[in-house]
Amino acid sequence: MDVASVFAEPLVDLGTESPAFAGIYAPQSSIGAAKVGVTSQFLENAEQYHRAYFDTGYWNFLLGNALEAAGKPSSPGRIIDIGSGSGNSVIPLADRFPDAEIIATDISPQLLAILRDFLRQRSDGDQRFGLICVDAMAAQYQEEVAGLAVGAAILHHILEPERVLASCFRALAPGGWAIFFEPFEAGNALLKLTYRRILSQASNAERATPGLRFIERMVEDYKRRERPASDPIYRELDDKWMFTRTYFDRLRAKQGWAELITYALNVSPTGLRDQAIVHLRLGAGLTADALPAWAWSVIDESDASVSDDLREELAQEGAVLLRKPLHR
Ligand SMILES: C[S@@+](CC[C@H](N)C(=O)[O-])C[C@H]1O[C@@H](n2cnc3c(N)ncnc32)[C@H](O)[C@@H]1O
């Protein structure tokens, strides 16, 4: 694939500096630049991250629904995947669109190297994929070089997500969709209040248990992210943002996108309980029995206080679809 033609600046093979990254390209201007706003989780500890989060079946399911919501766009000639990591969305996209070229981009050469090795096992591995190590905020694409852009759990890691959307807008052909999957504030606000209620009801002895200590950490984590966007703390945090539809609607108007669709993922009568179980597992390697029964009753009470209709709006995780206008 002629990956160089997709970018507005020359690319260099990272293998010339470090053989472990051979076949991964980077814009010339990024060589030697500090990776700001990203932590060791995605860099030195990439292998561990990959093992914990690699689940192409789940991402295939989410992508299927999003493509349906976008009106089943016809096969794009080229897809740009933003923040590809080790390939959770790249692999389902490759299977869904067997004729498309896929440019997988990420700031982490370590995660891209895992993806590269995985793709080498595919019969089409050499021809269809371009792997580019680039900060999504600084990626300079040529105009109208892609029919589809996808970012799976990426924007909330970015210091200035607005710049990523602007670069997608430039790269997309008229009528092309950008599809993202991101954490949303509404559902998380309810969970944050529920966790706070649990902490306020816990005895000192309970607060010392691993489960309640983790809930305390979650509340602190939510609190850190209540700071204004300009706060330097975001450079140190992996998870920086939770979004609202209002945020994306403002960018739709400012950047000139023709259409915005958002919807909640994983809507369920036990949405908060389900999310708390995921938090315990991924955040601390704990199971549900790490919290006392009464704490689960508090979570269930919050779940029960939400109507089926409101659940559709109180997303903890949401899909965001933006469409570039067909005409200038
Ligand atoms: C939650 S992971 C998602 C990875 C992949 N899309 C997936 O679904 O498994 C976030 C990804 O964003 C990447 N990332 C973080 N900051 C970035 C930046 N400024 N530019 C490009 N990628 C970035 C990380 O290296 C990581 O691969």
The ligand as a MOL file (V3000), in Angstrom:
LIG
                    3D

  0  0  0     0  0            999 V3000
M  V30 BEGIN CTAB
M  V30 COUNTS 27 29 0 0 0
M  V30 BEGIN ATOM
M  V30 1 C -8.1590 2.5130 25.3350 0
M  V30 2 S -6.8890 2.2800 24.1710 0 CHG=1
M  V30 3 C -7.8120 1.7520 22.7810 0
M  V30 4 C -6.9870 1.0170 21.7870 0
M  V30 5 C -7.7810 0.3290 20.6780 0
M  V30 6 N -8.5400 1.2610 19.8920 0
M  V30 7 C -8.6690 -0.7070 21.2850 0
M  V30 8 O -9.8980 -0.5590 21.1740 0
M  V30 9 O -8.1450 -1.6450 21.8730 0 CHG=-1
M  V30 10 C -6.3990 3.9070 23.7680 0
M  V30 11 C -5.3390 3.9720 22.7090 0
M  V30 12 O -5.0710 5.3400 22.4480 0
M  V30 13 C -3.6820 5.4920 22.2120 0
M  V30 14 N -3.3490 6.9040 22.4270 0
M  V30 15 C -3.3110 7.5860 23.5840 0
M  V30 16 N -3.0000 8.8760 23.3530 0
M  V30 17 C -2.8600 8.9920 22.0120 0
M  V30 18 C -2.5560 10.0750 21.1450 0
M  V30 19 N -2.3280 11.2940 21.6230 0
M  V30 20 N -2.5060 9.8410 19.8180 0
M  V30 21 C -2.7230 8.6000 19.3100 0
M  V30 22 N -3.0290 7.5320 20.0890 0
M  V30 23 C -3.0970 7.7330 21.4140 0
M  V30 24 C -3.0470 4.5330 23.1820 0
M  V30 25 O -1.7300 4.2100 22.8470 0
M  V30 26 C -4.0120 3.3570 23.0940 0
M  V30 27 O -3.6560 2.4600 22.0910 0
M  V30 END ATOM
M  V30 BEGIN BOND
M  V30 1 1 1 2
M  V30 2 1 2 3
M  V30 3 1 2 10
M  V30 4 1 3 4
M  V30 5 1 4 5
M  V30 6 1 5 6
M  V30 7 1 5 7
M  V30 8 2 7 8
M  V30 9 1 7 9
M  V30 10 1 10 11
M  V30 11 1 11 12
M  V30 12 1 11 26
M  V30 13 1 12 13
M  V30 14 1 13 14
M  V30 15 1 13 24
M  V30 16 1 14 15
M  V30 17 1 14 23
M  V30 18 2 15 16
M  V30 19 1 16 17
M  V30 20 1 17 18
M  V30 21 2 17 23
M  V30 22 1 18 19
M  V30 23 2 18 20
M  V30 24 1 20 21
M  V30 25 2 21 22
M  V30 26 1 22 23
M  V30 27 1 24 25
M  V30 28 1 24 26
M  V30 29 1 26 27
M  V30 END BOND
M  V30 END CTAB
M  END
